[in-house]
Amino acid sequence: MTAIFAMIRKDLILYLSDKRALMLNLLMPIVLAAFFGSLFGGAGSGNNSKIEIGLVQEDTSLIGQKIGAALKADATLTIHELSKQEAQDKVRGGKLMVAVVIPAGFGDAAGQSLFQPGSKPELPLFYDPSQSTVLAMVKGLLTQHVMQAVTGEVMGGASGSKFTETSLKNLESVPEGEDKAALAGLLGSLKKYQEHEAAKAGSSERTVATGGGALAVPFTTKDEALSSGPKYNGYAHAFAGMGVQFILFMGIDVGIGILLARRMGIWNRLLAAPITMTQVLVSRALSGALIAAALMVAIFACAMLIFKVQITNVPGFMLVVVAFALMTASFGLLIAAFGKTPEAARGLATFATLILVMLGGAWVPTFVFPAWVQQVTLVVPTRWAVDGLDAMTWRGLGMDVALQTAGVQLAFAAVFAALAIWRFRAQNR
């Protein structure tokens, strides 16, 4: 055991003496985690970036103005009023994701088409092809505001009677039938209601900003975020993902270090000493695991101090960290066992690590993956590492989840280590 402790001490001294590598492994995950955390919603303060869209207001009708005013008042949007050509140029140049055009005559056409079959007025949208998700969000918001403005004005607005009379007149050319009779009855009742509201309101003016008398969407949503832990903090997942990624890269260095020692003859000199090959491998794995665990703790200490990430289950968190550190170290041994040269091993190991990180949900949460991909990722060790760290921070789950995620990682660590030792023994026969 004295020889193992001596070699672990040697590895730690060598690692800490390389200040550049230490700063890279510690600083880079913190910087990238801060960036991705801000994209995932930050600390849940509600100050997330708004969607910037262009607005081309060509319609001067009351409905058209109401739609434009509603878009400007929407808390999730930042509106830039532009000409049609400016909107097209900005979207084409990637400076705007979406631009909405309210064409001339849209409001009147939309009001008249509410009770009339046939063609509907079009609302042109310009969008960046890479922003289809944002387009869908904007279309949903636009549908809400258009429906509120149109139905509000037709049902109770100043120009509602005009739309009703036009619809009744156009209904005369429709063939007789039950639908015609029912629609005629509806429009007749609506006209009486409008006349009653007009008499009651007198000559008071309606404002575009408030849409006086307009009917609103008949429901609202009550948003409630549910988790067992504290308020959601996007930085928690970002630090988990970036920590896992960069510590795995450190694990690659563990394996490359063994290959370099073999190339320089240090490996043979170690085996010539009164120490077994298994002891050499165990010491290398334990020193790598100590470094990996220390880095992860330091990364999350920064997350707690600067970005208000909370660790809700400290014993569970440490268990997940230790299991991940051992898995990382054994992964490094596996690289050394099956790598022929440091250069070739580094390229293949980097590619494999990026795949593990991507499928493990380090970049984006796994729940956004297709269902079949989510099932595949269950055999990826990084998936369990990221899920375990999430569970011990913002999800606020218990020790049973920590034991499960740590147990799976330790199983991977045992498999990697067994394969590495078997391979090294086969090479030294």
Secondary structure as UniProt FT lines:
FT   HELIX           2..17
FT   HELIX           19..39
FT   TURN            40..43
FT   STRAND          51..57
FT   HELIX           62..73
FT   TURN            75..76
FT   STRAND          77..81
FT   HELIX           84..92
FT   TURN            93..94
FT   STRAND          98..102
FT   TURN            104..105
FT   HELIX           106..113
FT   TURN            114..115
FT   STRAND          125..127
FT   TURN            129..130
FT   HELIX           132..156
FT   TURN            158..159
FT   HELIX           160..171
FT   TURN            172..173
FT   HELIX           178..201
FT   TURN            202..203
FT   TURN            208..213
FT   HELIX           234..264
FT   HELIX           266..272
FT   HELIX           277..307
FT   HELIX           314..338
FT   HELIX           342..359
FT   TURN            360..361
FT   HELIX           366..368
FT   HELIX           371..376
FT   HELIX           377..379
FT   HELIX           381..392
FT   TURN            393..395
FT   HELIX           399..427
//
